Amino acid sequence: MRTGEPLPEVGDVLAALATGLWHWDTAAGEVTVDAEAARLLGLPARQALLTEAQVRARLHPVDWNEITGVVQLAVAEGTLAEVRIRIMDEHGHIVRVVRSRSKPSFDPVRKAYELTGTLQEVTEPRPGTPAGRSAVTGDWRRSREAFLLDAGRALAEARSTEEVLRVAAGLSMPGFSPDGLAVFGVSGDHLTVIGHHGQPENEVNPFVDMALSTDYPAAEVVRTGRAVYLSSPEQYRSRYPMTWSLAERFGRRSWAYLPLTVAGRTMGAWLAAFAYPVAFTPDERSVLTTVARMLAQALSRAGAAETQRELAEGLQRTMLPVLGPEIPGMDVAARYVPTGGGLQVGGDWYDMITLPGGRFALVIGDVQGHDVRAAGLMGQLRIALRAYAAEGHRPDAVLSRASHFFHGLTQSEDDPGDMRFATCYYAEVDPTTGTLESARAGHLDPVVRMADGTALILATAGGLPLGIDPDSDYPTTRLVLEPGDTLMMCTDGLVETGGHDLQTGWHRLRVILEEYNGGLEELADALVQAVHGPSSHHTVGPLSDRREDDIALLLLCRQGDDCGDSTMPRAAPVRRTMLSVAQAEPARIATARQHLRDLLHDWPGEEQRDAAVLLLSEMLTNVLVHTDTDALLVAEVAGEPGERRIRVEVTDHGDDLPHKRRPGEMASSGRGLMLIELLADAWGVDPRGKGKSIWYELYESPVPGDGPGPADGPGPTPGPGPSDGTDGSGAA
C-alpha cells in the first residue's frame, strides 16, 4: 500500500465493527485514515490524508511518545505493536481512549518506519461518573498495585528533574487521572514553581514567587506538612477566598495538594487538578499520597545528582585550563574525559604554561585514582608545576622539585595507608625551531605523527613517578618537530581501555593517527570517540557518559600542510627520529632498532630494512663497547616514494676514530666497518671537534630486493641481515 492510495475494501467490514484503519509513513510524514479512524480521532468521518502534526494534535503528548517507542521495539522483536491512546479535543480534554494494533516495518534504504493498523475504542466508563467508580471499585486493588508498580519504576529510572516531571505528567491513575499537574518548591520563605503540565506557560507567573504566608493551598501544605483536598470550586472558594481568582480561570473542578516530604522535611508540594468532580475517597487519597512520596524521593535523587554534576563540572572548569592564545607556528588541541563513576572527576590533567622568550610548556599527567582526593591532589600538583616552571627551571629540575613536593604532600595525609603517586610528562617548546626539551616521570612516551602520516612512539628518558622517591632524577630528552609533524601526549585511559593493554591499545590508536585526514581538533575528537564512542558531556572537548578510566589528551602540531585539511597536496616530507643511548642503558639498543623499523614501515625492500637495522646495531654496540660515552642516533628518510634515501648517523664523544680490522676466521668481533662497506650504498666517518659520527645511507630499490637505487650510482648489493634486527657486536 502506498501513501495516499485508497485503503483496502476490508475497511468497510471493519467499520461495521467500529474499527478504523490507519497507515503511517514516517519518511513522508503522512498518515492515511479511513472514515471510522477519522471519527475516532475526533475528525470528520471521511477518509483523509493527514500530516503527522495533525494527528499528533489529537493525541495525548505522552501517548505519542509511547507510540514511537512501541513501534521501534516491535520492529526489533518482530512482534505486533499494541498501545492505548488518549484522544484529545481542541481544548486539551480527553474525549475517548482507543487501542491501536499494527504490524510495523523498517525500510533500511529510506531509514523510515511504515505501519498499517487498526483503531478501536476502549469502552471504559468516564472517570468521575458513578459507572466509572463502580467499574474501578470492582478491580481497584489490582489496578492500584499495577499502577503504583509502573509509576515507581518510571520515577526510579528518571535521572533529572526534567525527566521526573515528564514522568509525573504521564501518570494515568486508575479511575481518576488528573489533567493538570504542578510541582512547587521552596526558596527561602517563598514558594516557587519547579515544573507544571496542563497550564499555559504565562498563566503560572503569579505562582512563581509566592510568599509562604500567602493564603494558598500549596503554601499551606508546605507550612503544615499536611495534604489539602478540595472536591469542588465552592469548597475552594470558601476555604481560600484570597487566591480563588488565581485558580478559577483554569476551569478545574477538583484539586489535591500533597506535601513532598523527604527524611521528615517538606521540600515542596504537588498539585493534581481534575476537570471533573472527585470525592477523594480513602482509596484515592492513598494512591495520591503514595505517588507524592515516590515523586518526592525521585525529585530528591534528581536534585542530588544535578548538584553532583554541577560540582563535577565546576571542579573541571576550575582545574582544567583553557588553552592560551594562539602560538605562531603551532596548533594545540586538548581533551579531558572523566571516568563514568562517582563525581566524574579524577586525577588526569593537562596544562599549558607560557614561558619567557615566546616559549611555552606542555604538561600532562595522572594522579593515581579517579576520585575527589585524586582531583584535589592533582590541583595542588598542577599549581606547583606551574610555579616551578615560572621560576625558570629546566624540565628535569621542574619534575625533581615536583616529586619532592608531591612526596611531602602525600606523606602529610591523615591516612598513611592511602599513599598516592603521579605520572607526568613535561615538555618545553620553542615554536620557532620546533625543538622540545622534555622530562618524563613514569608516564607514557609521547607519539609523533609525521607529515607523511607515519606515527612513531618516541622513546624518551625518564624517572620514577612523582612522589615515590623525593630525590629522583629526571633526565631530559631533546626532540625536534618538523613542519607538519604532530606530537600526541595522553594518559593511559586513552590506551588501556576496552580490554586493551599498552601494545594493542597503541596499535588501535596508530591506525587512527595514520589514516585520519581532518584537522587537529577533529583528530582529537576522533581519538576519543574511537575509544569510547559518541559523547554527551563537554569541557574543552566532547565527553561521554560511561568511562573505564580518566583521559587527558594533548596534540601539538608544528604548522604545515598536515595541521589543516590534509586533502591539500603535500610536498615530499622528511621523516626523522632521534634517540640517545646511554652507557648504562644498553637495552635501549632494542628500542633504537624498533624506531628504525617503524621509520621504514613502508620501505619496499625487506632485505634493505634488515640491513639497515643490522648496521644500526653494529654502530650503537661499538660506541658502548669501545668508548665510555653515550651515543646519539639520528635517522631520516627523505625523497619521493621510489627514490627515497635512508640516512642513519650515530654520534659519540670518543676520541678514537674507527678503522677497518682483519679479524681471523674464529674472531667474534672486528667486522663492523666491513659490514657497513658491504651493505651500505654510502658511508663515512666525520670528526665532530669533540667526538665523531659514523653514518651510512641506503637508497630505495625500484623493486624490493634489487639492491641500491640510482641516486649515487652503483653500489654493493645489500647482503642478508637477521630479520629480528639482532644487536651485533663486531668492533669497528
C-alpha positions in Angstrom: 0.0 0.0 0.0 1.3 3.5 -0.9 0.6 6.6 1.0 -2.5 8.4 -0.4 -3.9 5.3 -2.2 -7.4 4.0 -1.1 -7.4 1.7 1.8 -8.4 -1.9 1.3 -12.1 -2.8 1.0 -11.8 -4.8 4.2 -12.1 -1.4 5.8 -15.9 -1.4 5.1 -16.2 -4.6 7.1 -14.1 -3.3 10.0 -16.1 -0.1 10.0 -19.2 -2.1 10.8 -17.4 -3.3 13.9 -16.4 0.2 14.9 -12.8 -0.4 13.9 -10.8 2.0 11.9 -7.8 1.6 9.6 -4.8 3.9 9.5 -1.4 3.8 7.7 1.6 5.8 8.9 4.7 6.5 6.7 7.4 8.3 8.8 9.5 9.1 5.8 6.7 11.1 4.1 5.4 12.3 7.5 1.9 11.4 6.4 -1.0 9.3 8.0 -3.8 7.9 5.9 -7.1 7.2 7.8 -10.4 5.7 6.8 -13.7 7.2 7.8 -14.0 5.3 11.1 -10.4 6.0 12.1 -11.0 9.7 11.4 -14.1 9.7 13.6 -12.2 8.0 16.4 -9.6 10.7 16.2 -12.3 13.4 16.6 -12.2 14.4 12.9 -15.0 14.4 10.3 -15.9 10.8 9.4 -14.4 10.6 6.0 -11.2 9.1 4.5 -8.3 11.6 4.7 -4.6 12.1 4.2 -3.2 13.8 7.3 0.1 15.2 8.3 1.9 13.9 11.5 1.3 17.2 13.1 -2.5 17.0 12.5 -2.6 13.5 14.1 -0.3 14.5 16.9 -2.6 17.4 17.9 -5.3 14.9 18.6 -3.3 12.5 20.8 -2.1 12.9 24.3 1.6 14.0 24.1 2.7 11.2 26.3 0.9 8.6 24.2 2.5 10.0 21.0 6.0 9.4 22.5 4.9 5.9 23.7 3.8 5.0 20.1 7.2 5.7 18.7 8.9 3.6 21.3 6.5 0.7 20.9 6.9 0.7 17.1 10.7 0.6 17.4 10.5 -2.3 19.9 8.0 -4.2 17.8 10.3 -3.9 14.7 13.3 -5.1 16.7 11.4 -8.1 18.2 9.3 -8.8 15.1 6.0 -8.6 17.0 2.8 -6.6 16.9 2.7 -3.1 18.3 -0.2 -2.5 20.6 -0.8 0.7 22.6 -3.6 2.6 24.2 -4.0 6.2 23.0 -5.9 9.0 24.7 -7.8 11.2 22.1 -7.9 14.9 23.0 -10.3 17.6 21.9 -9.4 21.2 20.8 -9.3 22.3 24.5 -7.0 19.5 25.6 -9.6 17.4 27.3 -9.6 13.6 26.9 -12.7 12.5 24.9 -12.0 8.8 24.4 -9.4 6.1 24.7 -8.6 3.9 21.7 -6.5 0.8 21.2 -4.1 0.6 18.3 -2.8 -2.7 16.9 -0.3 -2.7 14.0 2.5 -4.6 12.3 5.3 -2.1 11.7 8.2 -2.5 9.4 11.5 -0.6 8.9 12.9 0.3 5.4 16.7 0.5 5.8 17.0 2.4 2.4 14.7 5.1 3.4 15.5 4.8 7.1 11.9 5.1 7.9 9.1 3.1 9.6 5.8 2.1 8.0 2.8 0.6 9.8 -0.7 -0.3 8.9 -3.0 -0.9 11.9 -6.4 -0.7 13.4 -8.0 1.8 15.8 -10.8 0.6 18.2 -12.4 2.5 21.0 -11.9 1.1 24.5 -15.3 1.1 26.2 -14.3 2.4 29.7 -16.6 4.4 31.9 -15.6 8.0 32.1 -13.6 9.0 35.2 -15.7 10.6 38.0 -19.0 9.1 36.9 -20.9 6.6 39.1 -20.3 3.9 36.4 -16.7 4.8 36.4 -16.4 4.5 40.1 -18.3 1.2 40.1 -16.0 -0.3 37.5 -12.9 0.9 39.3 -14.1 -0.3 42.7 -14.6 -3.9 41.4 -11.0 -4.2 40.4 -9.5 -1.3 42.5 -6.8 -3.2 44.4 -5.3 -4.9 41.4 -5.4 -1.7 39.2 -3.8 0.3 42.1 -1.0 -2.1 42.6 -0.2 -2.3 38.9 -0.3 1.5 38.6 1.9 2.1 41.6 4.4 -0.5 40.4 4.7 1.1 37.0 4.8 4.6 38.5 7.6 3.6 41.0 9.7 2.0 38.3 9.4 5.0 35.9 10.2 7.5 38.7 13.1 5.5 39.9 14.6 5.5 36.4 14.3 9.3 36.0 17.8 10.9 36.3 17.0 14.6 36.2 14.3 16.9 37.5 13.0 17.4 33.9 12.6 13.6 33.5 10.8 13.3 36.8 8.3 16.0 35.8 7.8 14.4 32.4 7.1 11.0 34.1 4.7 12.7 36.6 2.8 14.4 33.8 2.3 11.0 32.1 0.9 9.1 35.1 -2.6 7.7 34.4 -4.1 6.9 37.7 -6.8 4.2 37.9 -10.2 5.8 37.5 -9.2 9.4 38.2 -6.4 10.8 36.1 -5.6 14.5 36.6 -5.4 16.8 33.6 -3.2 19.4 35.4 -0.1 19.0 37.5 2.3 21.3 39.2 5.3 20.8 41.4 6.2 23.6 43.9 9.5 24.0 45.6 10.7 26.3 48.4 13.3 29.0 48.2 13.8 30.8 51.5 10.4 32.0 52.6 8.9 31.8 49.1 7.1 29.2 47.0 8.5 28.5 43.6 7.2 26.5 40.6 9.7 23.7 39.7 7.5 22.4 36.8 4.0 22.1 35.6 1.8 20.4 33.0 -1.6 21.2 31.6 -1.3 25.0 32.1 -0.2 27.7 29.6 3.3 28.9 30.3 2.3 32.5 31.0 -0.6 31.5 33.3 1.8 30.3 36.1 3.5 33.6 36.6 1.5 34.5 39.8 2.7 31.3 41.5 6.4 31.6 40.6 7.5 33.7 43.6 4.6 33.5 46.1 5.3 34.1 49.8 4.8 31.1 52.1 2.5 33.2 54.2 0.0 33.5 51.3 -3.5 32.0 51.8 -2.9 29.5 49.0 -3.3 25.7 49.3 0.3 24.8 48.2 1.7 27.3 50.7 -0.3 25.9 53.5 0.8 22.4 52.6 4.5 23.5 52.8 3.9 25.3 56.1 2.0 22.4 57.8 3.2 19.3 56.0 -0.5 18.1 55.7 -2.4 17.5 52.4 -5.3 19.6 51.2 -8.2 18.1 49.2 -10.7 20.3 47.5 -13.6 18.4 45.9 -15.4 21.4 44.3 -15.0 25.0 43.3 -17.3 26.0 46.1 -15.1 24.3 48.7 -12.0 26.0 47.2 -13.7 29.5 47.2 -14.9 29.2 50.8 -11.5 28.0 52.2 -9.2 30.2 50.1 -11.1 33.3 49.0 -7.9 35.3 48.6 -6.4 33.1 45.9 -9.6 31.6 44.4 -9.4 34.0 41.4 -5.9 32.6 40.6 -7.3 29.0 40.3 -10.8 29.9 38.8 -9.5 30.7 35.3 -8.2 27.2 34.7 -11.7 25.7 34.8 -10.9 22.8 37.1 -13.5 21.1 39.4 -11.3 19.3 42.0 -7.8 19.8 43.4 -5.4 17.8 45.6 -2.4 19.4 47.2 0.0 17.0 48.8 3.3 17.5 50.6 6.6 16.3 49.1 8.4 15.0 52.1 11.9 13.5 52.3 13.5 12.4 55.6 10.8 14.2 57.6 11.4 17.5 55.8 8.7 19.1 53.5 10.6 20.1 50.4 7.6 21.3 48.4 4.1 20.5 47.3 2.5 18.6 44.4 -0.8 19.7 42.8 -3.1 17.3 40.9 -6.0 19.1 39.3 -9.1 17.5 37.8 -11.5 18.7 35.1 -14.4 16.7 36.8 -15.5 16.4 40.4 -13.5 13.9 42.6 -14.7 12.9 46.0 -11.2 11.9 47.2 -12.2 8.6 48.8 -9.7 6.9 51.2 -8.5 4.7 48.4 -8.0 7.7 46.1 -6.1 9.6 48.8 -4.0 6.5 49.5 -2.9 6.4 45.8 -2.2 10.2 45.7 -0.2 10.0 48.9 1.9 7.1 47.7 2.6 8.9 44.4 3.6 12.0 46.3 6.1 10.1 48.4 7.6 8.5 45.3 7.7 11.8 43.5 9.5 13.5 46.4 12.1 10.7 46.5 12.6 11.0 42.8 13.0 14.8 42.9 15.4 14.5 45.8 17.6 12.0 43.9 17.5 14.0 40.8 18.4 17.2 42.7 21.3 15.5 44.4 22.5 14.1 41.0 22.2 17.5 39.4 24.1 19.1 42.3 26.8 16.5 41.9 27.1 17.1 38.2 27.3 20.9 38.8 30.1 20.2 41.4 31.9 18.0 39.0 31.6 20.5 36.1 32.8 23.3 38.5 35.8 21.3 39.5 36.6 20.5 35.9 36.3 24.2 34.9 38.4 25.2 37.9 41.2 22.6 37.5 41.5 22.3 33.7 42.9 25.3 31.9 41.7 26.9 28.8 44.5 26.7 26.2 46.3 30.0 25.9 46.4 32.4 23.0 47.4 31.3 19.5 51.1 30.5 19.2 52.8 31.5 16.0 53.8 28.4 14.1 52.0 25.9 16.4 48.5 24.5 16.8 47.4 22.9 20.1 44.3 20.8 20.8 43.3 19.2 24.1 40.6 16.9 25.6 39.7 15.8 29.1 37.3 12.9 29.6 36.3 11.9 33.2 35.6 8.4 34.3 31.9 7.3 34.4 31.8 6.6 38.2 31.5 8.9 41.2 31.7 12.6 40.8 33.1 12.4 37.2 36.4 14.0 38.3 39.7 12.4 38.7 43.5 12.7 38.7 44.2 13.1 35.0 45.1 16.6 33.8 46.9 18.6 31.2 48.3 22.2 31.2 49.8 24.8 29.0 52.2 27.3 30.6 53.6 30.5 29.0 57.3 30.9 29.4 59.6 33.9 28.6 61.1 34.4 25.1 58.0 33.1 23.3 58.4 29.6 24.6 55.7 27.6 26.3 55.5 24.3 28.3 53.0 21.4 27.9 52.3 19.2 30.8 50.2 16.1 31.0 49.9 13.7 34.0 47.8 11.3 36.0 47.5 11.2 39.8 46.6 7.7 41.0 42.9 7.2 41.3 39.8 8.9 39.9 38.0 10.2 42.9 37.7 13.5 44.8 41.0 13.1 46.6 42.8 12.4 43.4 41.3 15.5 41.9 42.4 17.6 44.9 45.9 16.3 44.8 46.0 16.9 41.0 45.0 20.5 41.5 47.8 21.1 44.0 50.4 19.4 41.9 49.4 21.3 38.8 49.8 24.6 40.7 53.2 23.5 41.9 54.4 22.6 38.4 53.2 26.0 37.2 55.2 27.7 39.9 58.4 25.8 39.3 58.1 26.4 35.5 57.5 30.2 36.1 60.7 30.3 38.2 62.7 29.4 35.1 63.8 25.8 35.9 64.6 23.3 33.2 62.4 20.3 32.7 64.5 18.0 34.8 64.5 20.4 37.7 60.8 21.1 37.4 60.0 17.4 37.8 62.6 16.9 40.6 61.0 19.7 42.6 57.5 18.5 41.8 58.4 15.0 43.0 59.8 16.3 46.3 56.6 18.5 46.8 54.2 15.7 46.0 56.0 13.2 48.3 55.7 15.7 51.2 52.1 16.4 50.3 51.0 12.7 50.4 53.2 12.0 53.4 51.3 14.6 55.4 47.9 13.0 54.7 45.8 11.7 57.6 45.7 8.2 56.1 49.2 6.9 55.6 47.9 3.7 54.1 46.5 5.6 51.2 49.6 7.0 49.6 49.4 8.2 46.0 51.8 8.8 43.2 51.6 10.7 40.0 53.0 10.2 36.5 53.9 13.2 34.4 55.3 14.3 31.1 56.7 17.9 30.9 58.0 19.5 27.7 59.3 23.0 26.9 58.6 24.0 23.3 60.4 26.5 21.2 57.8 27.3 18.4 60.5 29.0 16.2 62.7 25.9 15.8 60.2 23.2 16.7 62.5 21.9 19.4 61.2 20.3 22.6 63.2 19.7 25.8 61.3 17.1 27.8 61.4 15.1 31.0 59.2 12.1 32.0 58.2 10.8 35.3 56.8 7.2 34.8 54.4 8.5 32.1 53.7 7.1 28.7 56.1 8.1 26.0 54.8 10.7 23.5 53.9 9.8 19.9 54.8 11.8 16.8 52.7 11.7 13.7 55.0 12.8 10.9 53.9 15.0 8.0 53.5 11.9 5.7 51.2 10.2 8.3 53.7 7.8 9.8 53.2 7.5 13.6 56.1 6.6 15.9 56.4 6.2 19.7 59.3 8.4 20.8 61.4 6.7 23.4 62.3 9.4 25.9 64.5 9.2 29.0 62.5 9.1 32.3 62.5 8.5 36.0 60.2 7.2 38.7 56.6 8.6 39.1 56.3 11.7 41.2 56.1 11.2 45.0 57.7 7.7 45.2 61.3 8.9 45.8 61.7 12.6 46.6 65.3 12.6 45.4 64.6 11.1 42.0 66.5 12.4 38.9 64.7 13.1 35.6 67.0 13.2 32.6 65.9 15.3 29.6 65.4 14.4 26.0 65.5 16.7 23.1 63.0 16.3 20.3 62.5 18.2 17.0 59.2 18.6 15.3 59.4 19.1 11.5 56.8 21.2 9.8 53.5 19.2 9.6 54.6 16.9 12.5 52.0 16.3 15.3 53.0 15.3 18.8 50.5 13.3 20.9 50.6 13.2 24.7 48.0 11.2 26.5 47.2 9.3 29.8 46.8 5.6 29.8 43.0 5.9 29.9 43.1 6.6 26.1 45.2 3.4 25.5 44.3 0.8 28.1 40.6 0.6 27.8 38.1 -1.8 26.3 40.3 -4.8 27.3 43.4 -3.5 25.6 46.9 -3.4 27.0 49.5 -0.8 26.1 50.6 -2.7 22.9 47.2 -3.5 21.5 45.8 -0.1 22.5 48.7 1.7 20.8 48.0 -0.3 17.6 44.4 0.8 17.6 45.4 4.5 18.1 48.1 4.2 15.4 45.5 3.3 12.8 43.6 6.4 13.6 46.6 8.7 13.6 47.9 7.4 10.3 44.6 7.3 8.4 42.8 10.4 9.7 42.5 13.3 7.2 40.9 16.1 9.2 42.3 19.0 11.2 43.8 18.9 14.6 40.6 19.4 16.6 38.8 16.8 14.5 41.7 14.4 15.1 41.4 14.9 18.9 37.7 14.1 18.7 38.4 11.0 16.5 40.9 9.6 19.0 38.5 10.0 21.9 35.4 8.8 20.1 37.1 5.8 18.5 37.9 4.6 22.0 34.6 5.4 23.8 32.0 6.2 21.1 29.9 9.4 20.8 29.9 11.8 23.7 27.3 13.9 25.5 29.2 16.0 28.0 31.6 18.9 27.2 34.5 20.6 28.8 37.2 21.5 26.3 36.0 18.7 24.0 33.3 16.1 24.0 33.0 13.8 26.9 30.9 10.6 27.1 28.8 9.2 29.9 30.5 5.9 30.8 34.3 5.6 31.2 36.7 2.9 32.3 39.3 5.5 33.3 40.0 9.2 33.0 41.5 10.5 29.8 43.7 13.5 29.2 44.9 14.2 25.6 47.2 16.9 24.2 48.0 17.4 20.5 50.7 19.8 19.3 51.3 20.4 15.6 54.1 22.4 14.1 52.2 24.2 11.4 52.5 22.7 7.9 50.1 21.1 5.4 49.2 18.3 7.7 47.8 20.5 10.6 44.8 21.6 8.5 42.9 19.8 5.8 45.2 17.0 4.6 43.4 16.8 1.2 45.8 19.6 0.1 48.8 18.4 -1.9 51.8 17.6 0.2 55.4 18.2 -0.6 57.7 15.2 0.0 58.4 15.4 3.7 61.5 14.4 5.7 60.8 11.6 8.1 63.3 11.9 11.1 63.8 10.3 14.5 66.4 11.0 17.2 67.3 8.8 20.2 70.1 8.8 22.8 71.5 5.5 24.2 73.5 5.9 27.5 76.3 3.7 28.6 74.1 2.4 31.5 71.1 1.7 29.1 72.2 -1.0 26.6 68.6 -2.2 26.5 67.8 1.0 24.5 69.6 -0.5 21.5 66.5 -2.7 21.0 64.3 0.4 21.3 66.5 2.1 18.6 66.1 -0.9 16.3 62.3 -0.7 16.7 62.4 3.0 16.0 64.2 2.4 12.8 61.9 -0.4 11.7 58.9 1.9 12.4 60.6 4.7 10.4 60.9 2.2 7.5 57.4 0.7 7.8 56.6 1.4 4.1 60.1 0.7 2.7 59.6 -1.9 -0.1 62.8 -3.9 0.3 62.7 -6.2 3.3 66.4 -7.1 2.9 67.3 -3.4 2.9 65.2 -2.9 6.1 67.0 -5.8 7.8 70.4 -4.5 6.6 69.6 -1.0 8.0 68.7 -2.4 11.4 71.8 -4.7 11.5 74.1 -1.8 10.7 72.5 0.4 13.4 73.0 -2.4 16.0 76.7 -2.6 15.0 77.3 1.2 15.3 75.5 1.6 18.7 77.1 -1.5 20.1 80.5 -0.3 19.0 80.0 3.0 20.9 79.0 1.3 24.1 81.8 -1.4 23.9 84.7 0.7 22.7 84.1 4.1 24.3 82.9 5.4 27.6 80.5 7.9 26.2 76.8 7.9 25.2 75.5 7.5 21.7 73.1 9.8 19.8 71.1 8.3 16.9 69.7 10.5 14.1 67.8 8.7 11.3 65.9 10.2 8.5 64.1 9.2 5.4 63.9 11.8 2.5 62.8 11.9 -1.1 59.8 10.9 -3.2 58.5 7.3 -2.9 60.6 5.1 -5.2 63.6 7.4 -4.9 63.9 7.7 -1.2 67.1 7.7 0.9 67.6 6.5 4.5 70.5 8.1 6.3 71.5 6.8 9.8 74.1 8.7 11.9 75.4 7.7 15.3 77.4 10.3 17.2 79.6 9.9 20.3 82.3 11.9 22.2 85.0 9.3 21.9 88.4 10.4 20.5 89.4 7.3 18.6 88.3 7.1 15.0 87.1 3.6 13.8 89.2 1.7 11.3 89.0 -1.5 9.4 90.4 -4.6 11.0 91.2 -8.0 9.6 89.6 -10.4 12.1 90.6 -14.1 12.0 88.2 -16.8 11.0 87.2 -17.5 14.5 87.1 -13.9 15.8 83.9 -12.7 17.3 84.4 -9.0 16.6 86.2 -6.6 14.2 83.7 -6.9 11.3 81.7 -3.6 11.9 83.1 -1.5 9.1 83.3 -4.5 6.8 79.6 -5.0 7.2 78.9 -1.3 6.6 81.0 -1.2 3.5 79.3 -4.4 2.2 75.7 -3.5 2.9 75.5 0.4 2.7 75.3 2.4 -0.5 77.4 5.1 1.0 79.0 5.6 4.4 81.6 7.6 6.2 83.2 8.8 9.5 83.2 12.5 10.3 85.1 14.2 13.1 82.9 16.5 15.2 85.5 18.5 17.1 84.9 16.7 20.3 83.9 13.2 19.2 82.9 11.8 15.9 79.9 10.5 13.9 79.7 7.4 11.7 76.9 7.3 9.1 75.6 5.2 6.3 72.9 5.6 3.6 70.7 3.2 1.7 68.8 4.0 -1.4 65.3 2.7 -2.1 65.4 0.0 -4.8 62.9 0.2 -7.6 61.9 -3.4 -7.0 62.2 -4.9 -3.5 65.4 -6.8 -3.2 67.1 -5.3 -6.3 69.9 -3.6 -4.4 70.8 0.1 -4.3 68.9 2.7 -6.1 70.4 5.0 -8.8 70.7 8.1 -6.7 74.5 7.9 -6.1 75.5 5.5 -8.8 76.1 1.8 -8.5 76.9 0.3 -5.1 77.2 -3.1 -3.5 74.1 -5.2 -3.3 72.8 -5.3 0.3 73.5 -8.6 2.0 71.2 -10.5 4.1 70.6 -9.4 7.7 68.8 -11.1 10.5 65.1 -10.4 10.4 64.8 -9.7 14.1 67.5 -7.0 14.0 69.9 -8.5 16.4 72.4 -6.2 18.1 75.6 -7.4 16.5 78.8 -7.0 18.5 81.6 -6.6 16.0 84.1 -3.9 16.8 84.9 -1.3 14.2 
